[in-house]
């Protein structure tokens, strides 16, 4: 059930998702932590954040159609909220946290 992910999508996804799988995993755990949090660390974060993390952990040949769709949605969403050049940009804390849940740190150089 693997999908063919073309070079354009593969490269664009890895350009806009500028956090490593380790950075994203750590962020999702930190973001989900709180006094009332009961989430297991492996399942911390938003469902879309977990999907991005799963994609980052896969080899290109192992990606599914669902993964390819998620990759395109992440690319579209990040680019809709950012310029195409993805220059480091400070913004409101809530906005940065939301972007980081998708694996994009607006303050990190590309």
Residue pairs with C-beta under 8 A, 6 or more apart in sequence:
1 64
1 65
2 61
2 62
2 63
2 64
3 63
3 64
3 65
3 67
3 68
5 60
5 63
5 67
5 68
5 71
9 68
9 71
9 72
9 75
10 60
10 71
12 75
13 55
13 71
13 74
13 75
15 86
15 110
16 74
16 75
16 78
16 79
16 82
16 86
16 103
16 104
17 24
17 52
17 56
17 74
17 78
17 102
17 103
17 104
18 86
18 103
18 104
18 105
18 108
18 110
19 27
19 100
19 103
19 104
19 105
19 108
20 56
21 53
21 56
21 57
23 105
24 49
24 52
24 53
24 56
24 100
24 103
25 53
27 45
27 100
27 101
28 44
28 45
28 46
28 49
28 50
28 53
28 101
29 41
29 44
29 45
31 44
31 45
31 97
31 100
31 101
32 39
32 44
32 45
33 44
37 44
43 50
45 53
45 101
46 101
48 70
48 74
48 101
48 102
49 101
49 102
49 103
51 67
51 70
52 70
52 74
52 102
52 103
53 103
54 67
55 63
55 67
55 70
55 71
56 103
58 67
63 71
74 102
74 103
74 104
77 102
78 86
78 99
78 102
78 104
81 95
81 99
82 89
82 99
82 104
82 106
83 89
85 110
86 110
87 110
88 106
88 107
88 108
88 109
89 106
89 107
90 96
90 106
90 107
91 106
95 106
96 105
96 106
96 107
99 105
99 106
